[in-house]
Amino acid sequence: MNEFVQKLDMKTLGERLQKVRMHLKLKQTDVAEEIGCASLTISRMERGETSTSLLPLLVFYSQSVSLDVLFGKAFDPEDEALYSKNPAMESHVKARLQLLEEDAREYIKNLQKEYDVNVRELIDELLDKMNQQMLDYTSKTRERLLKRLEQTIELL
């Protein structure tokens, strides 16, 4: 057995599994559903706290990354060459990316609506304020003009 594998502890393996999951753009709940366990179990495995359900998890990830690489000394989860071209996994990742894209588009659309509403409310508020200032100014001006008119009439 490889000397590195003999020294590999659960914490290091858990961190590697987490990096692979994140590289594949999967949530813990996605992986948990795939292998039939609770997402808390995935979380604990990634922290190296338990090895429960480790075999199904390794089988699941082996569809994407070679176990030789996962257990190897030179592990780099960002190296695309390490990942196999598994059509099932690729379609899963593509579907996940599509959902993320749809979520992002919906989020941006909602932000735009919220922005539009806020801008409209701000404009309405400013218009109301300006109208009130104009009314106040007009009223004061009218009062001054009336006072002058009264003074002029008194002089006549």
Helices and strands as residue ranges (DSSP letters): H 3-7, H 10-23, H 28-35, H 39-46, H 54-61, H 67-70, G 80-82, H 87-155
